[in-house]
Amino acid sequence: MTDKPVAEMSFEDAMSALEGVVNRLEAGEVALEESIKLYERGAELKAHCQKKLAEAEEKVAQITLDGDGQPTGTTPVDPA
């Protein structure tokens, strides 16, 4: 398990780390305390991935189309 802060991870890095957490938990070969830490890390990674996906969906929704249905640019997303 990497100690890199979740907030600094890309979506792909967070998904990979989450898969690693799930694999370790499913293997059932970790002690209870480590399982709890893994579960907490997994929950944090899942939330981060969901946030990154929501941000990406918002950016896609902001793409404007011309009369022919071709993308003409994007509208800046208001950061929340």
C-alpha positions as CSV (number, residue, x, y, z in Angstrom):
1,M,0.0,0.0,0.0
2,T,1.4,3.3,-1.0
3,D,1.6,6.2,1.4
4,K,0.9,8.8,-1.3
5,P,-1.9,11.2,-0.3
6,V,-5.1,10.3,-2.1
7,A,-5.7,14.0,-3.0
8,E,-2.5,14.0,-5.0
9,M,-3.4,10.9,-7.1
10,S,-4.7,10.9,-10.6
11,F,-7.9,9.0,-11.3
12,E,-5.9,6.2,-12.8
13,D,-3.5,6.0,-9.9
14,A,-6.3,6.0,-7.4
15,M,-8.2,3.2,-9.3
16,S,-5.1,1.1,-9.4
17,A,-4.5,1.6,-5.6
18,L,-8.2,0.8,-5.0
19,E,-7.9,-2.4,-6.9
20,G,-4.9,-3.3,-4.8
21,V,-6.8,-2.7,-1.6
22,V,-9.7,-4.8,-2.8
23,N,-7.4,-7.7,-3.8
24,R,-5.6,-7.6,-0.4
25,L,-8.9,-7.6,1.4
26,E,-10.4,-10.4,-0.7
27,A,-7.3,-12.5,-0.1
28,G,-8.1,-12.4,3.6
29,E,-4.5,-12.8,4.6
30,V,-4.1,-9.5,6.5
31,A,-4.6,-9.0,10.2
32,L,-7.7,-7.3,11.6
33,E,-6.0,-3.9,12.2
34,E,-4.5,-3.9,8.8
35,S,-7.9,-4.8,7.3
36,I,-9.4,-1.8,9.0
37,K,-6.7,0.5,7.6
38,L,-7.1,-1.0,4.2
39,Y,-10.9,-0.5,4.3
40,E,-10.5,3.1,5.4
41,R,-7.9,3.7,2.6
42,G,-10.3,2.0,0.1
43,A,-13.2,4.3,1.1
44,E,-11.0,7.3,0.7
45,L,-9.8,6.1,-2.7
46,K,-13.4,5.4,-3.8
47,A,-14.5,8.9,-2.8
48,H,-11.6,10.4,-4.7
49,C,-12.4,8.4,-7.9
50,Q,-16.1,9.4,-7.7
51,K,-15.0,13.1,-7.3
52,K,-12.7,12.9,-10.3
53,L,-15.4,11.2,-12.4
54,A,-17.9,13.9,-11.5
55,E,-15.4,16.6,-12.5
56,A,-14.8,14.9,-15.8
57,E,-18.5,14.5,-16.5
58,E,-19.0,18.2,-15.7
59,K,-16.2,19.2,-18.2
60,V,-17.8,17.0,-20.9
61,A,-21.2,18.6,-20.2
62,Q,-19.7,22.0,-20.9
63,I,-18.6,21.2,-24.4
64,T,-20.6,23.4,-26.8
65,L,-21.7,22.2,-30.2
66,D,-22.2,24.3,-33.4
67,G,-25.2,23.9,-35.7
68,D,-23.7,20.8,-37.3
69,G,-23.1,19.1,-34.0
70,Q,-19.4,19.7,-34.0
71,P,-17.6,20.8,-30.8
72,T,-16.7,24.4,-30.9
73,G,-15.0,24.8,-27.6
74,T,-15.7,24.5,-24.0
75,T,-17.2,26.7,-21.4
76,P,-15.0,27.1,-18.3
77,V,-16.3,25.2,-15.3
78,D,-16.9,27.2,-12.2
79,P,-14.7,25.4,-9.5
80,A,-16.8,24.6,-6.5
